[in-house]
Amino acid sequence: MNLSRTVSLCIAVVLIFTPSPTNAQSINSQVVSEALQRDAVAYAEYFGTDIEEALRRLELQTRIGVLDAALTEDTADTFAGLWIDHEPEFNVVALFTDTSVAQEWLSEETLGDLASIVTVQSAAVTLKHLESNLEEVEAQLRAANQIADLQINVRENQVEILTLNPIELMAALSSKRVALPPRTEIVEVESLSEPSAEFRGGRLVTHCTSGFAVISTAGRLGLSTAGHCPNSSTYEDSGTPLSLISETFQGSHDVQWHSVGCNDTILNQVFDGTTSREISGSVGRNSQAVGTWVCRFGRKTGASCGLIWGKSFCPSYIPNGRSTFITVTNNQTPSQGGDSGGPWFVGNHAYGIHSGSSGFASIYMAVDYMATQGYSVLKHAAGVVPSAIVSCYNDSEIFRCSASAQGGSPPHTFSNWQYYGPATSWLGTGPRISGSFGSFPGCRNGAYNSVIVQVTDACDRVGNGGETFYCPEEDGCGLTFLCEDPGLE
């Protein structure tokens, strides 16, 4: 199979579009509770608990994820990973090469009621050591021209090479005089991982499941999906063509994002198979503990939930893949072709973008890897009307202000600057304004200065923004003193 470029069939039903400019409803605690309630129902049915116990466990797993991230960062010289067990009892197993360190971290004084469900066990090597071994194995397989999936098995404290034919793989490595690092096991599997692609009648279908609404660092809004999906796509609910902004399908990434037309509104919502839930937060890879209950939606298989099996999976289909992908097993409905790009979530928090599947698990990219590409999950009701953020500074004789835009559809233009204050002259063009107070003392004690600018986006929608800065009466303004609104950072 040619893995340099793979496409998937999915439908963009996850993000909700509404006709042009309307304001999305604000997030409230009732919405959050209802979303988590739906996940708890799926959990209770799967594990045979009541809803109250399911909700308790889902809330605990968030805290466990935070603990996992803290231990990974602060006790790297001894921490070997942790996981959540759900049966026969709900508890956490944490591995350390030096268990005495664990006692300092996992006391009741530090963790409160969480301490009662954490069990400490001894491990041979640290998680950091296994990660280093996995990188070494990645390089060895590439040098030997061998294709395999790689993962860290935290429970067994080892690196695993997943292959269709262990004998052929060992022979190939032996011919290259490759010596695998200690605590590395070769495991036979029925199939290797592959992106969730679907083919009908020999024809490649060019749509994928949309994942989350996203916002760039410059305030541009868009929709995400898997990077291996086709660049040309249409939002099928409305027939809206999507315009590719950027795509990354290599290393730790399988994601792309698109802008939409002027007559559509992007909301911070995902369809979960029952209704739309608002997304108000996100959880990064480090805080997604092994054993965490997570849910998803995809075009082909619909809604499904399962348990995180590992978070150091290296899919063989990702060019120059890295061991940062997350695998989910014990799925109620395993993912199939057509699910690529769909969202993984718990309650109102985004967890990942669906990438593919292997013989034993579904695979997704954690959402925090979007940040390295300049955008992130949209977590608020952004609306579509642009607005301007204005920042100003001045010394005793001159002032300068600059404007940046958020919301709307770039590119933005700035016009109609207005100034109110004691400056003797001022000029506003484009995204900047400057003015002069004349001779010293110029910016007088207690002087207020206000600027307002109008911003227009590519869809001719108009907004504005402004700033007020002043010179404190008690301090005055020296030649290098910055006069600003103390209420702003």
Disulfide bonds with the S-S distance in Angstrom:
Cys208-Cys229 2.06
Cys262-Cys459 1.72
Cys295-Cys305 2.09
Cys392-Cys401 2.10
Cys443-Cys471 1.90
Cys471-Cys477 2.49
Cys477-Cys483 2.48
